[in-house]
Amino acid sequence: MDFSNKTALEIGQMIKNKEISSVEITKQMFENIKKTEKNINAYISVFEDVAVKEAEKVQAEIDKGEEISPLAGIPMAVKDNICTKGYNTTCGSKMLENFVPPYNATVVDKLKSAGAVILGKLNMDEFAMGGSTETSYFGTAKNPWDSERVTGGSSGGSAAAVAAEEAIYTLGSDTGGSIRQPCSFCGVSGIKPTYGSVSRYGLVAFASSLDQIGPVGRDIKDCATVLEIISGHDVKDSTSIKDSSFDFSKSFDGSVKGLKIGIPKNYFGEGLDSDVKDSVLKSAETLKSLGADIQEFEMPVVDYAIPAYYVVACAEASSNLSRYDGIKYGYRSDKGDGILDVFYNSRSEGFGMEVKRRIMLGSFVLSSGYYDAYYKKGLKVRGLIKNSFDEAFSKYDMILSPTAPTTAFKIGENTSDPLKMYLGDIYTVSVNLAGIPAVNIPCGFGKNGMPIGMQLIGKAFSEPVLVKAAYAFQLNTDFHLKKPEIVKGGLA
C-alpha cells in the first residue's frame, strides 16, 4: 500500500478502520529507513524490535475499541536531545554518546499515552548548536531533496525523516529557528509553540529561556494534532504556563477572511534570495485572494535580533553546559593526573568546535567587566524586540515572513564562516527572544529545485489562528504534497 501521500491523521483513520495495522505501517517505516538511511543519516539510533512490540500493543488496544487518540498506532521519531527512558539520548555529542536517561521527557510520556510508536532518535547539531546538522558527532544529515545539501538545523534529522518518509511525524526543538529552518529546507511543516505551552522537562537544555519542543509533520493539520497532545501544564517544569492543551477544533474551516496579516518590509531587503522573496510574496497574494487583509509595515528593531540572540543564547549555553565535567555523567577522558586535568581533557575531547565556540563566547559576555556591556545590553534589546512584536500584534493578527534567507546550501559551504551560518537565522531568532509562536509551511521551490518555506508569526498562545491560516493556504496549494525523488523512486 502507498503511504507517500497520506498524512498521519489519514493513516490513523486507516488503522481504526482496519484497512491497515499499526504493525504493518511500523514495519514499512523500518523498510524505508533501511533503504534510505545510507543517503540521509537522519537517525542516530533506531528501536526496531521494541517499536514493533509497541505497535502490537497499541493495535491490540485499538482492536478492543479503546479510544486513545487520532494518532494512535502511528510510527514517529524523537530528536535526540529529548530524554527517552532506557535508550540513549546523545544530543548529537561525544559527551553524551553513552548517556541513558532514567526517565522520559514529559512530551514522550504524553505521546506514548496517546498510542505513539517511537521508531528511534534523530540526528541533530551537537547540543542543538548549529543551523545545518553538520556539527553532529554522528555525521551530517543530508537533505532528501539533494544529498549534497544540508537539512538545516539543529532539528535536521527531524525534518529529513519526515521528508524522506522515514517517520510519519517527528518531534524537534527550537531555540532560534531549529524546527522552522530545517522544515523550510526539507519542504515539510513545523510549529515552534509559545514558550511555556509545552513542557521542557526532559529536554536537554541549550538556552533555557529560548528552548521549546515542537512538532514536524507532513502538513500543518498533523502538526496541530501532535501539539494538542504534547501541550499543557506540567508541574515538573517551572516555566510551564499554559493551563490546558491547545484546541484546534475551529482551525480547519479553510477560511482566512478578515484576518489581518502584516509583512515587515525590512525582512525583504538585502541578503534575501530572489527565489525566496518571490515565493513568499506570491504566497501572501494567495492569502490575499482568499480574503486576508495584507499590509506592509516597518519593524526595524528586529535587525538587532541576531547579536542579541547570540549573546543571550551563548551565555545560557555556557551556564547549562558547565555540568558536563567528566565526573557525574557523560564522557570522561582517561588522560591527566588530577581532577582539573579530568575537567579540562573531558571537555576538550567531549565537545565539538561549535559547542566550544559558544561556551567561550557565553563565558566572555558573562565575565566581570563585560556583563553590563554585552549580556545586560542583550537582555535590553530582547525586551525591545518583544515590545516591537506587541505593537505589531495590536494591529495585525499575524506576521508573514520568509523562514530562511536561502534554500538549503551545499554541505561544507558555510562551515568555515560561522557568521554567515548565524545570519541564516535572521528571520527566526526574534520569535524565540519574544517567546511567541511561529509556523513554517512550504510555499515554493527555488531554481535549484530545493524547497522554500514561509513563516507565520503570532502573539503568545495564538497557535490556533496561525494553524487556521496555514491550513487555508495548504488547502489551496500543493507545495506540501511534493515529494523528493528519494521517495518517488519507489518507497511504499
Summary of the structure (lengths in Angstrom):
residues: 492
radius of gyration: 21.2
end to end distance: 6.3
largest distance: 70.5
contacts: 1938
relative contact order: 0.14
helix: 42%
strand: 15%
